[in-house]
Amino acid sequence: MSQFARFTPQPKVKVVKEAAGGKVYIDYKDVEKLRRMMSPNGKIFTRKRLSTTAGEQRMVSQAIKRARFMGLLPFTSATLG
């Protein structure tokens, strides 16, 4: 048994949604899904950690920043709990 056998990766979060017209987007109002894409300190996880494409990662960061501005997500870890 190797030393990494006990490592269980986190389940992948499906990031993007598709609108009726076929346009791909990330919903900034889906706070629980966005919270799973952030560290406990409030930092946005990297592309490698989320396994997203570059375009999807830009949409993730924009959605998180939009949710922060709207007051749905906190800026700091003091209230992330």
N, C-alpha and C positions, 0 to 999 in steps of 0.2 A: 504494500500500500504506500503510495507516494505521499509526500507531505502536502500535496495540493488536493488530495482526494476529498477532504472535508469542505473544500471551497464550493459554495453553491451560488452561482451568479443570480443577480436580481432579475425578475422577469422583465422582458422588454416592454416598454410602454409604446403603444401605437400612437404616433405623434400627429400625423396629418389626418384631416377629414376631407371628404370630397363633396362639393356642393352639387346641386341638381344640374347645373350647367357644365359640370366637369371641372370646375376650378378647385384647386387644392388650397386649403387654408388650415390654420390652427386657431381654435376658439380661445380667446383670451378670458372668457367668462367661465371656462372649465378649470376652476382653481385647483381641484384635487389632482388633476393630471399635470398641471403646471408645477404644483408643489413637489411632485415626485421627480421633476427634472431639475430640482435645486438641491444644494447641500443644506445641512442643518444650519449653516451660517448664512444662508441666503444667496450663495453664489450659484450661477448657472453652470450645470455640468457640461463637459466638453463633448465634442462630436463623437469621440472615441467611446466615451462612457455611455452616451445615449444611442450610439450606432445610427446616426442620422446623416443625411447628405448635407452638403454645404448650404443648399437652398433651404432645406428643412431647418437647419440650425439657425439660419438668419430669421426664419419665421418664428422659431421657438423664442429666441432672444427678444424679438419685437413684441411677441404676445406677452411675455413675462414683464417686459418694461411697460407695456400698455396696462396690464393688470395692476402693476405697482402704482402707476399714475392715477388709476381710477380708484385706488384704495382697496382693491380686492386681495392683494398680496403685500406683505410688509417689505420695506427696503432693507431692514437690518434683522439680525437673528434674535434680538431682544424680545420680539413678539411672535416669532415663528412657531415656537412650541409645538 
